[in-house]
Amino acid sequence: LIHLEDCISILIEIIKQDKWGRVYNACADEHPSRQEFYTAATAALNLPLPHFAPPSPTDTFKIISSEKLKKDLSYRFIYSNPMLFKEIQLSKEEF
């Protein structure tokens, strides 16, 4: 997951620093599960809680790293933890 403000800021840094033609992974430093994130988001927005299938023993997960991006662009995430995205902290009326 990545916050829109971080996504835009990273693109601006790529342009400012002339870092064309490079491949970067862009995601927040913290990696909550889909269930953790969407349960918090729907609760914050007063929406029905989602239902998730239990994980299968054959499920595999990847953790994406933004270390190359942070090092190459000297970038520090504005929202390093998706559980603290401001939209999750707002009520549905404020969002």
C-alpha positions as CSV (number, residue, x, y, z in Angstrom):
1,L,0.0,0.0,0.0
2,I,1.0,3.6,-0.6
3,H,-0.7,6.8,0.2
4,L,-1.5,9.1,-2.7
5,E,0.6,12.0,-1.2
6,D,3.6,9.7,-1.1
7,C,3.0,8.5,-4.7
8,I,2.9,12.0,-6.0
9,S,5.9,13.1,-3.9
10,I,7.9,10.2,-5.3
11,L,7.0,11.1,-8.9
12,I,8.0,14.7,-8.2
13,E,11.4,13.5,-6.8
14,I,12.0,11.4,-9.9
15,I,11.4,14.4,-12.1
16,K,13.4,16.8,-9.9
17,Q,16.3,14.4,-9.6
18,D,16.2,13.3,-13.3
19,K,16.0,9.6,-12.3
20,W,14.4,8.4,-15.6
21,G,14.6,4.9,-16.8
22,R,14.9,3.3,-13.4
23,V,12.5,0.8,-11.7
24,Y,11.4,1.5,-8.2
25,N,9.1,-0.4,-5.8
26,A,7.0,2.2,-4.0
27,C,5.1,1.1,-0.9
28,A,4.8,2.1,2.7
29,D,7.4,0.8,5.2
30,E,4.8,-1.1,7.2
31,H,2.9,-4.0,5.7
32,P,-0.5,-4.7,7.5
33,S,-2.5,-7.6,6.1
34,R,-5.4,-6.9,3.8
35,Q,-7.7,-8.0,6.5
36,E,-6.1,-5.6,9.1
37,F,-6.2,-2.6,6.7
38,Y,-9.6,-3.0,5.2
39,T,-11.2,-3.8,8.6
40,A,-9.8,-0.6,10.0
41,A,-10.7,1.4,6.9
42,T,-14.3,0.2,6.8
43,A,-14.8,0.7,10.5
44,A,-13.4,4.3,10.2
45,L,-15.8,5.0,7.4
46,N,-18.8,3.4,9.1
47,L,-19.1,0.8,6.3
48,P,-20.0,-2.8,6.7
49,L,-17.0,-4.9,7.8
50,P,-15.5,-7.0,5.0
51,H,-15.4,-10.8,5.2
52,F,-12.2,-12.6,4.3
53,A,-11.7,-16.2,3.4
54,P,-9.3,-18.0,5.8
55,P,-5.8,-18.2,4.3
56,S,-5.0,-21.4,2.6
57,P,-1.8,-23.3,3.5
58,T,-0.7,-22.9,-0.1
59,D,-1.0,-19.1,-0.1
60,T,2.2,-17.3,-0.6
61,F,2.9,-13.7,0.2
62,K,5.5,-11.2,-0.8
63,I,6.8,-8.2,1.1
64,I,7.7,-5.4,-1.3
65,S,10.7,-3.3,-0.3
66,S,11.1,0.4,-1.1
67,E,14.7,0.5,0.2
68,K,16.2,1.2,-3.3
69,L,13.8,4.1,-3.8
70,K,14.5,5.6,-0.4
71,K,18.2,5.3,-0.9
72,D,18.4,6.5,-4.5
73,L,16.0,9.4,-4.1
74,S,16.8,10.1,-0.4
75,Y,13.1,9.8,0.1
76,R,11.3,9.5,3.5
77,F,7.7,8.4,3.4
78,I,5.1,10.8,4.7
79,Y,2.9,7.9,5.6
80,S,5.1,4.9,6.4
81,N,2.3,3.0,8.1
82,P,-1.0,2.5,6.2
83,M,-2.8,1.9,9.4
84,L,-2.2,5.6,10.2
85,F,-3.4,7.0,6.8
86,K,-5.3,10.1,7.7
87,E,-8.4,8.8,5.7
88,I,-8.6,5.9,8.1
89,Q,-8.6,8.3,11.0
90,L,-11.5,10.4,9.6
91,S,-15.1,9.6,9.8
92,K,-17.2,9.0,6.6
93,E,-18.6,12.6,6.8
94,E,-15.1,14.2,7.0
95,F,-13.7,12.1,4.2
